[in-house]
C-alpha cells in the first residue's frame, strides 16, 4: 500500500530514520516532492515502478532526509514521543490527586548541551544550569547528565571487544565489531542488512538505554518508588532516539512502563521555551542532580572523540594496553574518503596490531557494507554513526532554519568548539561507576550486569534484498 499523507511538524519528528522495507505501509510525503527538491519519502522494494515515477534514481541521502516509511505501529509509538505527551503528564500532575502524580525525571545527553550554550549565549556549564532551571520550572523534579551511563556503555564495549578479539579464530562473527550506540544505524542493520551485520554488533546498550535502567531500576529503588511512578524524559540531539526508546526489549509489560518514556530533541525543548515565552535571563541557574544523591554540583566532563561518545578511542586505547601492553596517549586519524571515513592503526616493528575505523553518514556506511559483502573489511572495530559529523550534527538540533534536512554548518562548528572545551575523563577512573557496579549490579561480571547493560540485535530483514534500482 502506498499512501500520500501530509505530515505535521509533530509527525515530521521522525525525519532521521532509515526504515527500508518496513512491512505493509509505505508513506510518500507529497510536501517533500517539490520541483527543486525531489526527495522520496520511502525506499521500498515492492514498488520500483511507482518510485521511478518520482525520480530517476533513489539516493540514500534522499531516503534519510524524508519523514517516511513507518508502519502504523511505528507511527503510533512515535505519537507518544512528543511535546504533547510530556505536557499532558505535567498537566495531569497539576489536576489529579497527589497519590497519582508522576515523578518527572529528565536525562540530558552531553551532545545536547553545546546547542543550548550557543542558543543561550553562555558557556556550557551555565547552559546546563539554565536548562536545568527551565526543566524544573515546568515541573521536572530531577535532571541528570547521561555521561555516567555513557561510561557504563564504553566500559562494557571495551570488555566485549577483548572477548571477541580473543575468540576471533574460532568465531567468524566475532570481528569486526560494530558499535551499537546509534539507533539509525541499528535500525538500518536490523531491517535491511540483517544477518550480514547483526551478529557483529556490540551488545552493550546505548547510553540512553543504560540511563533508562539507572533511572527506572536503581534510582526508583533509592527513592522508594515503583518504576511506573517515574516518567523519564531524555533530551537528545537526534530524532532516531525516539524509536530506540520504544523498542520492545526496553518495555516492562508487567509494570507497563518503559525505561525511557519519552525522547525530546534539543530543538523541541528550545521550541517549548519559545512557546512559553521564557527568556534565558529570567531563568534560575540550577545545578544538575546526581544519581547517587550526593550533594554539590556535577562537574561536566566528556569522553574522547569528536562530538560523540568516543567509543573508538576508548576501546582502541584499552585494547592496545590489554592485548599488547602498549600505552596509547594520542590517537592519530588517517582520513580516507572524507572527514567522516577515518581509520586508526596500531603498529609495532612494522606489524599492524590493530586497525579501527570511524564511519559516519550513510554514504560512507554503504562503502563499508559493500566491502563487507566482498570480505574486504580489514578493521577489528568500526564506530558507526548515521549522522555525518557525528552526534553533534543530529537533525534534532543541527538542522538549518530552512529545514529540508540541511545542516546549519555554522551552528555545528560552534557546537564542536564548545564540546571540545569540556575536560576528558576516562570512565575507568570514575568512582561513581565503580560504586554502582558493586551496589547496583553486584559486580562487573554478574548476571545483573549482563541483563541491564546489554541487549541483542536481530535480523528483521525478512529476506528482502536491496533492489537493483537503488543507487547509494
C-alpha positions as CSV (number, residue, x, y, z in Angstrom):
1,X,0.0,0.0,0.0
2,X,1.4,3.4,-0.9
3,X,-0.1,6.3,1.0
4,X,0.4,10.0,0.2
5,X,0.0,11.8,3.5
6,X,0.7,15.4,4.6
7,X,2.8,15.4,7.7
8,X,2.6,17.9,10.6
9,X,5.7,19.1,12.3
10,X,5.0,16.7,15.2
11,X,4.9,13.8,12.8
12,X,8.0,15.0,11.0
13,X,10.0,14.5,14.2
14,X,10.8,11.1,12.7
15,X,12.9,12.5,9.9
16,X,16.2,10.8,10.5
17,X,15.1,7.2,10.2
18,X,16.3,4.6,7.8
19,X,13.2,2.4,7.5
20,X,13.7,0.4,4.3
21,X,11.3,-2.4,3.7
22,X,9.0,-1.7,6.6
23,X,6.1,-4.1,6.4
24,X,2.8,-3.2,4.9
25,X,2.7,0.6,4.9
26,X,4.8,2.9,2.7
27,X,4.3,6.6,3.0
28,X,5.1,9.1,0.4
29,X,5.0,12.7,1.7
30,X,3.9,15.0,-1.2
31,X,5.2,18.1,0.6
32,X,8.8,16.7,0.1
33,X,8.4,16.3,-3.7
34,X,8.9,19.9,-4.8
35,X,10.2,20.6,-8.3
36,X,13.6,21.6,-7.0
37,X,13.9,19.0,-4.3
38,X,12.6,15.7,-5.5
39,X,13.2,13.6,-2.4
40,X,11.4,10.4,-1.9
41,X,9.7,9.6,1.4
42,X,10.4,5.9,1.4
43,X,12.7,3.3,0.0
44,X,10.5,0.3,-0.7
45,X,11.4,-2.9,-2.5
46,X,7.8,-3.7,-3.7
47,X,7.1,-0.7,-5.8
48,X,10.2,0.2,-8.0
49,X,8.0,1.2,-10.9
50,X,6.0,3.7,-8.9
51,X,9.1,5.0,-7.2
52,X,10.6,5.7,-10.7
53,X,7.7,8.0,-11.4
54,X,9.0,10.3,-8.8
55,X,12.7,10.3,-9.6
56,X,15.1,8.5,-11.9
57,X,17.3,7.1,-9.1
58,X,16.8,6.6,-5.4
59,X,19.6,8.1,-3.4
60,X,20.2,7.1,0.2
61,X,20.6,10.8,1.2
62,X,17.1,11.3,-0.2
63,X,15.8,8.4,1.9
64,X,17.3,9.9,5.1
65,X,16.1,13.4,4.5
66,X,12.4,12.4,4.5
67,X,9.7,11.6,7.0
68,X,8.7,8.2,5.8
69,X,8.5,4.5,5.7
70,X,6.9,4.0,9.1
71,X,4.3,1.3,9.8
72,X,1.0,2.1,11.6
73,X,2.6,0.6,14.8
74,X,5.7,2.8,14.4
75,X,3.6,5.9,13.9
76,X,1.5,5.2,17.0
77,X,4.7,4.7,19.1
78,X,6.2,7.9,17.8
79,X,3.0,9.8,18.5
80,X,3.8,9.2,22.2
81,X,7.3,10.7,21.8
82,X,6.4,14.4,21.5
83,X,6.0,17.6,23.5
84,X,2.2,17.0,23.7
85,X,2.7,13.8,25.7
86,X,5.1,15.5,28.2
87,X,2.7,18.4,28.6
88,X,-0.1,16.0,29.2
89,X,1.8,14.4,32.1
90,X,2.7,17.8,33.5
91,X,-1.0,18.9,33.3
92,X,-2.2,15.7,35.0
93,X,0.2,16.3,37.8
94,X,-1.5,19.7,38.5
95,X,-5.0,18.3,38.3
96,X,-5.1,14.8,39.8
97,X,-4.7,13.5,43.3
98,X,-1.1,13.7,44.6
99,X,-1.0,9.9,45.0
100,X,-1.4,9.6,41.2
101,X,1.3,12.1,40.4
102,X,4.2,11.0,38.1
103,X,7.7,12.0,39.3
104,X,9.3,13.5,36.2
105,X,13.0,12.8,35.6
106,X,15.0,14.3,32.7
107,X,18.3,13.0,31.4
108,X,20.3,15.3,29.2
109,X,22.8,14.0,26.6
110,X,26.1,15.8,26.7
111,X,25.9,16.4,23.0
112,X,22.8,18.5,23.5
113,X,24.4,21.0,25.9
114,X,26.5,22.8,23.3
115,X,23.3,23.5,21.4
116,X,21.9,25.3,24.4
117,X,25.2,27.1,25.1
118,X,25.0,28.6,21.6
119,X,21.3,29.5,21.8
120,X,21.6,31.0,25.3
121,X,24.9,32.8,24.5
122,X,26.6,31.4,27.7
123,X,29.3,28.8,28.4
124,X,28.4,25.1,28.5
125,X,28.3,24.8,32.3
126,X,26.0,27.8,32.6
127,X,23.9,26.4,29.8
128,X,23.4,23.2,31.7
129,X,22.3,25.1,34.8
130,X,19.9,27.3,32.8
131,X,18.4,24.2,31.1
132,X,18.0,22.5,34.5
133,X,16.4,25.6,35.8
134,X,13.9,25.6,32.9
135,X,13.0,21.9,33.2
136,X,12.4,22.3,37.0
137,X,10.4,25.4,36.4
138,X,7.9,23.5,34.2
139,X,7.6,20.6,36.7
140,X,10.5,18.2,36.3
141,X,11.8,17.0,39.7
142,X,15.2,15.6,38.8
143,X,17.6,16.5,35.9
144,X,20.6,14.2,35.2
145,X,23.5,14.2,32.8
146,X,23.8,10.9,30.8
147,X,27.7,10.9,30.7
148,X,27.6,8.4,33.6
149,X,25.5,6.0,31.5
150,X,27.9,6.5,28.6
151,X,30.7,5.5,30.9
152,X,29.0,2.2,31.5
153,X,28.4,1.7,27.8
154,X,32.1,2.3,27.0
155,X,33.4,0.0,29.7
156,X,31.0,-2.8,28.6
157,X,32.0,-2.2,24.9
158,X,35.7,-2.4,25.9
159,X,35.2,-5.7,27.7
160,X,33.2,-7.2,24.9
161,X,35.8,-6.2,22.3
162,X,38.5,-8.0,24.2
163,X,36.3,-11.1,24.4
164,X,35.5,-11.0,20.7
165,X,39.2,-10.5,19.7
166,X,40.3,-13.5,21.7
167,X,37.8,-15.8,20.1
168,X,38.2,-14.4,16.6
169,X,39.9,-17.6,15.2
170,X,37.0,-19.9,16.0
171,X,34.1,-17.4,15.7
172,X,33.5,-15.9,12.3
173,X,31.1,-13.4,13.7
174,X,33.5,-12.1,16.4
175,X,35.1,-9.4,14.3
176,X,34.7,-6.8,13.1
177,X,32.7,-5.5,16.0
178,X,30.3,-2.6,15.2
179,X,29.4,-0.1,17.8
180,X,25.7,0.0,18.9
181,X,25.0,3.5,20.3
182,X,23.4,4.9,17.1
183,X,19.8,3.9,16.6
184,X,19.7,4.9,13.0
185,X,22.5,2.5,12.2
186,X,20.9,-0.2,14.3
187,X,17.5,0.2,12.6
188,X,19.1,0.0,9.2
189,X,21.2,-3.0,10.2
190,X,18.3,-5.0,11.5
191,X,15.7,-4.0,8.8
192,X,18.0,-4.0,5.7
193,X,21.4,-5.7,6.2
194,X,20.2,-8.5,8.5
195,X,22.5,-11.4,9.3
196,X,25.3,-9.9,7.4
197,X,25.8,-7.3,10.2
198,X,23.7,-8.1,13.3
199,X,26.0,-10.8,14.8
200,X,28.8,-8.3,14.7
201,X,27.0,-5.5,16.6
202,X,28.2,-4.9,20.1
203,X,25.6,-6.0,22.6
204,X,26.3,-3.1,25.1
205,X,23.2,-0.9,25.4
206,X,23.4,2.7,24.3
207,X,24.0,5.4,26.9
208,X,20.3,6.4,26.5
209,X,19.0,3.0,27.4
210,X,21.5,2.4,30.2
211,X,20.3,5.7,31.6
212,X,16.8,4.3,31.4
213,X,17.8,1.3,33.5
214,X,19.6,3.6,36.0
215,X,16.5,5.7,36.5
216,X,13.8,3.1,36.4
217,X,15.7,0.4,38.4
218,X,18.4,1.9,40.6
219,X,17.1,5.4,41.2
220,X,13.5,4.4,41.7
221,X,14.6,2.0,44.4
222,X,16.6,4.7,46.1
223,X,13.6,7.0,46.0
224,X,11.4,4.1,47.3
225,X,9.1,4.5,44.2
226,X,7.7,1.9,41.8
227,X,9.2,2.3,38.3
228,X,5.9,3.2,36.8
229,X,5.6,6.2,39.1
230,X,8.5,7.8,37.3
231,X,8.1,9.5,33.9
232,X,11.6,9.5,32.3
233,X,12.3,12.1,29.5
234,X,15.6,12.1,27.6
235,X,16.9,15.2,25.9
236,X,18.9,14.1,22.8
237,X,20.3,15.6,19.6
238,X,18.6,13.3,17.2
239,X,15.1,12.0,16.3
240,X,16.3,8.4,15.9
241,X,16.5,8.1,19.7
242,X,12.7,8.1,19.8
243,X,12.4,4.8,18.0
244,X,15.1,3.4,20.2
245,X,13.1,4.2,23.3
246,X,10.1,2.3,22.1
247,X,11.9,-1.0,21.2
248,X,10.0,-3.9,22.8
249,X,13.0,-5.1,24.8
250,X,13.1,-1.8,26.7
251,X,9.4,-2.2,27.9
252,X,8.4,-3.9,31.1
253,X,5.0,-5.4,30.3
254,X,4.3,-6.4,33.9
255,X,4.7,-2.8,35.2
256,X,3.5,-1.3,31.9
257,X,6.5,1.1,31.8
258,X,9.4,1.9,29.5
259,X,13.0,2.6,30.6
260,X,12.7,5.8,28.6
261,X,9.1,7.1,28.4
262,X,9.8,10.0,26.0
263,X,12.6,11.4,24.0
264,X,12.6,15.1,23.2
265,X,15.2,16.7,20.9
266,X,17.2,19.7,21.9
267,X,15.3,21.7,19.3
268,X,11.9,20.6,20.8
269,X,13.0,21.8,24.2
270,X,14.1,25.1,22.8
271,X,10.8,25.4,20.9
272,X,9.0,24.8,24.2
273,X,10.9,27.6,25.8
274,X,9.9,29.9,22.9
275,X,6.3,28.7,23.1
276,X,6.2,29.6,26.8
277,X,8.0,32.9,26.2
278,X,10.7,32.1,28.7
279,X,13.9,34.2,28.4
280,X,17.3,32.9,29.4
281,X,17.9,35.9,31.7
282,X,14.9,35.2,33.9
283,X,15.8,31.5,34.4
284,X,17.4,30.4,37.6
285,X,20.8,28.6,37.3
286,X,20.2,25.3,39.0
287,X,22.9,22.6,39.4
288,X,22.2,19.2,37.8
289,X,21.3,16.3,40.1
290,X,23.4,13.3,40.8
291,X,22.2,9.7,40.6
292,X,23.8,8.7,43.8
293,X,22.2,11.7,45.6
294,X,25.5,13.3,46.7
295,X,25.4,17.0,47.3
296,X,27.2,19.6,45.3
297,X,27.3,20.5,41.6
298,X,28.2,18.0,38.9
299,X,31.4,18.8,37.1
300,X,30.6,18.5,33.3
301,X,33.1,16.2,31.5
302,X,33.2,14.4,28.2
303,X,34.7,11.3,26.7
304,X,37.3,11.1,24.0
305,X,36.1,11.6,20.4
306,X,34.9,14.5,18.3
307,X,31.3,15.2,19.1
308,X,30.2,11.7,20.1
309,X,30.8,9.4,23.0
310,X,34.3,8.3,21.7
311,X,33.8,4.5,21.6
312,X,36.5,4.1,19.1
313,X,39.2,6.0,21.0
314,X,38.4,4.4,24.4
315,X,38.2,0.8,23.0
316,X,41.4,1.4,21.0
317,X,43.4,2.6,23.9
318,X,42.1,-0.1,26.2
319,X,42.7,-2.9,23.6
320,X,46.3,-1.6,22.9
321,X,47.1,-1.9,26.6
322,X,45.2,-5.1,27.4
323,X,46.2,-7.1,24.4
324,X,49.6,-5.7,23.5
325,X,50.9,-3.8,26.6
326,X,51.0,-0.6,24.6
327,X,50.1,2.8,26.2
328,X,48.5,5.0,23.6
329,X,48.3,8.6,24.7
330,X,47.3,10.3,21.5
331,X,45.3,8.9,18.6
332,X,46.1,9.9,15.0
333,X,43.4,9.6,12.5
334,X,44.0,8.9,8.8
335,X,41.4,10.4,6.6
336,X,40.3,8.1,3.8
337,X,37.3,9.0,1.6
338,X,36.4,12.1,3.6
339,X,36.4,13.6,7.2
340,X,33.6,11.1,8.0
341,X,35.6,8.0,7.0
342,X,38.8,7.7,9.0
343,X,40.9,4.9,10.4
344,X,43.3,4.4,13.3
345,X,46.2,1.9,13.3
346,X,48.4,0.5,16.0
347,X,51.7,-0.8,14.6
348,X,54.8,-2.3,16.2
349,X,58.0,-3.3,14.4
350,X,56.2,-2.9,11.0
351,X,53.3,-5.2,12.0
352,X,49.8,-3.9,12.2
353,X,48.3,-4.9,15.5
354,X,45.0,-3.1,15.5
355,X,43.1,-1.3,12.8
356,X,39.9,0.6,13.7
357,X,37.6,2.9,11.6
358,X,35.2,5.7,12.2
359,X,32.4,5.7,9.6
360,X,29.8,8.4,9.8
361,X,26.9,9.1,7.4
362,X,25.1,6.6,5.2
363,X,27.1,7.1,2.1
364,X,30.2,6.0,3.9
365,X,28.2,3.2,5.6
366,X,27.3,1.9,2.2
367,X,31.0,1.8,1.2
368,X,31.6,-0.2,4.4
369,X,28.8,-2.6,3.6
370,X,30.0,-3.2,0.1
371,X,33.4,-4.0,1.4
372,X,31.9,-6.4,4.0
373,X,29.9,-8.2,1.4
374,X,33.2,-8.8,-0.5
375,X,35.0,-9.8,2.7
376,X,37.4,-6.8,2.4
377,X,36.9,-5.2,5.8
378,X,40.4,-5.1,7.5
379,X,39.1,-3.5,10.7
380,X,38.6,-5.2,14.1
381,X,36.2,-2.4,15.2
382,X,34.1,0.2,13.4
383,X,32.4,3.1,15.1
384,X,29.3,3.7,13.0
385,X,27.1,6.7,13.3
386,X,24.3,7.6,10.8
387,X,24.7,11.4,11.0
388,X,27.6,12.9,9.0
389,X,29.8,14.6,11.6
390,X,28.6,12.5,14.5
391,X,26.1,13.1,17.2
392,X,26.5,16.9,17.5
393,X,25.1,17.0,13.9
394,X,21.9,15.2,14.9
395,X,19.0,16.6,13.0
396,X,17.1,17.3,16.2
397,X,19.4,20.3,16.8
398,X,21.6,21.0,13.8
399,X,19.1,21.4,11.0
400,X,19.1,24.8,9.4
401,X,16.1,27.1,10.0
402,X,15.0,26.4,6.4
403,X,14.7,22.7,7.2
404,X,14.7,20.3,4.2
405,X,17.3,18.2,6.0
406,X,20.1,20.7,5.6
407,X,22.7,21.2,8.3
408,X,23.4,24.6,9.8
409,X,27.2,24.3,9.4
410,X,27.9,27.5,11.4
411,X,26.0,26.1,14.3
412,X,27.7,22.8,14.1
413,X,31.1,24.4,14.1
414,X,30.2,26.4,17.2
415,X,28.9,23.3,19.0
416,X,32.1,21.3,18.1
417,X,34.2,24.1,19.6
418,X,32.1,24.3,22.8
419,X,32.0,20.5,23.2
420,X,35.8,20.1,22.8
421,X,36.2,22.7,25.7
422,X,34.9,20.1,28.2
423,X,37.6,18.2,30.1
424,X,38.0,14.5,29.2
425,X,37.5,11.9,31.9
426,X,38.2,8.2,31.4
427,X,35.3,6.1,32.7
428,X,37.8,3.7,34.3
429,X,38.6,6.5,36.8
430,X,35.1,7.4,37.6
431,X,34.4,6.3,41.3
432,X,30.7,6.6,40.8
433,X,30.8,3.9,38.2
434,X,32.7,1.5,40.4
435,X,30.3,2.2,43.3
436,X,27.3,1.4,41.0
437,X,28.9,-1.7,39.6
438,X,29.0,-3.1,43.2
439,X,25.9,-1.6,44.8
440,X,23.5,-1.8,41.9
441,X,24.9,-4.5,39.6
442,X,26.6,-6.9,42.1
443,X,29.9,-6.8,40.2
444,X,31.2,-6.2,36.7
445,X,30.8,-9.8,35.6
446,X,27.4,-10.5,37.3
447,X,24.2,-11.7,35.6
448,X,22.7,-8.4,36.7
449,X,25.3,-6.6,34.6
450,X,24.6,-8.7,31.6
451,X,20.8,-8.3,32.0
452,X,20.7,-4.5,32.5
453,X,23.7,-3.3,30.5
454,X,23.4,-5.5,27.4
455,X,20.7,-6.3,24.8
456,X,20.6,-8.2,21.5
457,X,20.1,-7.2,17.9
458,X,18.1,-9.4,15.5
459,X,17.8,-9.9,11.8
460,X,14.4,-8.3,10.9
461,X,15.1,-8.0,7.2
462,X,12.6,-10.8,6.3
463,X,14.7,-11.8,3.3
464,X,14.3,-8.5,1.5
465,X,17.3,-7.9,-0.8
466,X,18.4,-4.4,-1.8
467,X,16.6,-3.7,-5.0
468,X,18.7,-3.1,-8.2
469,X,17.2,0.4,-8.9
470,X,18.5,1.7,-5.6
471,X,21.8,3.6,-6.1
472,X,23.6,4.6,-2.9
